[in-house]
């Protein structure tokens, strides 16, 4: 088991900073995945986990490149999520927010419509490995 905690601070100009955090939780598995999405790649499959959506404690997705050319959708092994997410900034899904995909994400499918911008994607998944 690994102990996981996280925090984030949002600073708005001429306003107080907003800090949020998650107290330590136990996760049975932590996976860090580094993958490159080449220009022109469509639906490049990245396996992230094999359990139910509620087994994911934290899913983060960051990239060396952001913009409307880069997107992803979740897949449960049989069907894609109804929504394609534009990767225009880092993405953080914690706790119940993974349910927003509308399915248990076992894979992510990345597309890069750029002709010259590869994207180095970093994915962190903290999850329970046993049902």
N, C-alpha and C positions, 0 to 999 in steps of 0.2 A: 504494500500500500504506500501511496505517496500522499503527503499533506500538501494541499493547494490553497493558496489565498491570493487575492489580487486587489489592486486599487487603481483608481484613475482620477485625475484632476482635470477639470475643464475650466479654463480661464477666459472670461468674457471681458473685453476692454471696458475700463471704468466701472467694473463691478467686482463683487467678491467672487473668489474661486469656488467652484462646487467640487467637492471630493466625495467619491463613492468607493466602497470597498466591500469585499466579501470576506467574512470571517473564515478561518481555516476549515476545510472539509477534507475528508478522506476520499481519494480516487484510486481505484484498483489499477488503472492503467493510464499512462501519460504517453502520448505519441507526438513527436515532432516530425513533420513531413516537409521536405524542401523539394520543390519541383519547378522546372522551367516550362512556361507556356510560350512556345515559339510564335512569331508572327504567322498568321494564317491558320493556326490550330483551331479546330472546332470540336467541341465536346470531348476534350482530353480528359479521360477518366482517372480520378484519384480516389483510391479506397481510403476511407477514414475510420470506419468502425463497423462492427457486425451486430450491434444490439438495437434495442428499442430507443426511440427518441429520448425517453426520460432517463436513459443511462448516461447521457452526456451532461457533465457538470459545466464544461466550458469548451467553446469552440472559437478560436480566433483565426482570422485570415488576414495576412498582410502581404504586401507586394513591393517590389522595387519600382514598379510603374503603376500609375492609377489613371483612370479616364474612361470615357465612353467606349473605347475599343476593347475593354477587358470586362468579361462577365462570367458568372457561374450560376449553376442551378444544382439543386440537390436531387439525388436519386436514391430510391430505397431498394434497388436491385431489380426492380420490375418496371417502375414508372418514374418519370421526372416530376419535380415540383411544378406547380402551375406558374410560379413566378421565376423570372430570370433576374438575378441581382447584378446590377452594374457595380463593378469593383472600382469605385471612385474615391475610396478611403478605406482605412482598416475597418474590418468587421469584427464585432464581438457579440457572441451569443452565449448567454449564461442561463443556467437553470431552465425554466419553462419556455424561454424565448426560442429554443430550438423547434418548438411546436409550430412556429410561424411558417416553417417550410411546408407544413401540411402532410408530412410523411416522416418516417424514421430515416434520417439521412445516413446511408451507408457509404455513399460515394458522392463526390462533387464532380461536376462536369464543367471544365473551364474552356472558354473560347477567347481568342485574341484576334480581332479583326484588323489590327495594325499590319502594315506591310514592312515595318522596320523596327518595332519596339518589342523585344522579348521581355517577358515578365517573370521574375524569380519570385515564386509564391512560397510563403512560409505558413504552415497550418499547424496549430497546436490543438490537440484534442485531449481533454481530461475526462475519463469515463469509468463506469463500472464495467467489469469484464464478465461478471457472473449475473445470471438473471435473479 
